[in-house]
């Protein structure tokens, strides 16, 4: 049994690029891409266009392992480049379109990009980024992605080598002789995605062909995706290559509905026009859709996969009423896709709505493509109790885990440790049934009087308030408790009743949470600050809370305390909280 060695017939490098070849044969005449009212491609078209583009990229001198960057929204070119760039042997680097010039410049320099594809609406910021290069650094080749909506750029700037379609034409009408460059090893790098916070310390997540193949296959089996779904691109493709659904759509012959802009009215129109069946997005998009003033129940159910912080039960309930079938998952750039999902059981369908939505808000069980998952105690390194309350750090291992951080061996070793786990920095619990629930990022846990307060749990309660549009909870210094929850919220427009004040919001939470978990401060904002990926910027909110100063002892809301009686009441309140289990270490 030990005399057999790998043979070329059974050891071909795994790569998701083979999905496109298959799609051109099985789904050749079926629609692959729809964009606006003017562009419709078939899978045969898409395969041929990607071959032509890969041939053209190679003709520019791009070699195996070179980095090719893309700065573009969810337009057809962005989708095609997910295949064409690695088919040319290069590593694709999708750059967040919401970043500023300085950050883009840092990424391009760090990645050593040899070629950059730039959407016409983003050319100014990218050209500014290139201008920030040091004088001794050679600028990459620039290709302009134009659009039929463009307001008449008849001539492109001299700094651009060519346009996207112009480059493709240079490959000739017939590129059947071009053999796309297959990986020599499935461990060859294929994608380079930068995490947030790259300006100070770039963290480029490098994935192999093997990892992306595993991530894509995982996406196909876990949601699961049927044959030929109609998929609406509301998740940015620059975000972990669209959670690997760029390649998954080719595997199942799906229809890719591309959207340049994210707007509730545009999204609803696309859903109804194209009979969309599936879509992915961050919770902020789901919240935008359910709070859209003109929202009407969908004609047909739409499967909606969301990640990030768990959508509160109240949000899930409203989404369900509109016709969105929400599945919540967990993943991160370092694993390339959603690797944990709620693994819904049919027996839960008969439960009351409240219980059902609480179960659905849990992240769930590891997907088939993930080898193992655990929650461990930071001090002992051992698994926490499966009681649904004992918190620890979430650790993962499996085939879709990254190769490491590009040019950052220290960062790699800090999270990919010798014990064989990828340390995520996320805090979670394991329930008695084995299901995972994320409680917070480790940096977002509020330690109040020695008790761990999950900001996510407090936010979930705030979202049940009918007046609350967005909510984020961070720590504010407190002379008595060390730190206490500080809530930042934005209110919905057209509130029927009177807008709630700080006291009413605090009272609302205290009726539903232990008092020590309830916010002691509430700050109202027109809109909560968002990161470039659309996530609420808790780091900036923590800084705001810090600058507000420490809450004095015996006073959990100093700006409302004007006399000795109120101080006495606050002191009694603190003593009552101690009796109720809010212990001080």
Secondary structure by P-SEA (a helix, b strand, c coil): cccccccccccccccccaaaaaaaacccccccccccccccccaaaaaaaaaaaaaaaaaacccccbbbbbbccccaaaaaaacccccccbbbbbccccccaaaaaaaaaaacccbbbbcccaaaaaaaaaaaccccccccbbbbbbcccccccccccccccccaaaaaaaacccccccccccccccccccbbbbccccccbbbbbbbcaaaaaaaaaaaacccccccccccccccccccccccccaaaaaaabbbbbccccccaaaaaaaaaaaccccccccaaaaaaaaaccccccccbbbbbbbbcccccaaaaaaaaaaccbbbbbbbcccccccccccccccccccccaaaaaaaaaccccccccccccbbbbccccccccccccbbbbbbbccccccccccccaaaaaacccccccccccccccccccbbbbbccccccccccccccccaaaaaaaaaacccccbbbbbbcccccccbbbbbbbccccccccccccaaaaaaaaaacccccccccbbbbbccccccccccccaaaaaaaaaaccccccccccccccccaaaaaaaaaaaaaaaaaccccc
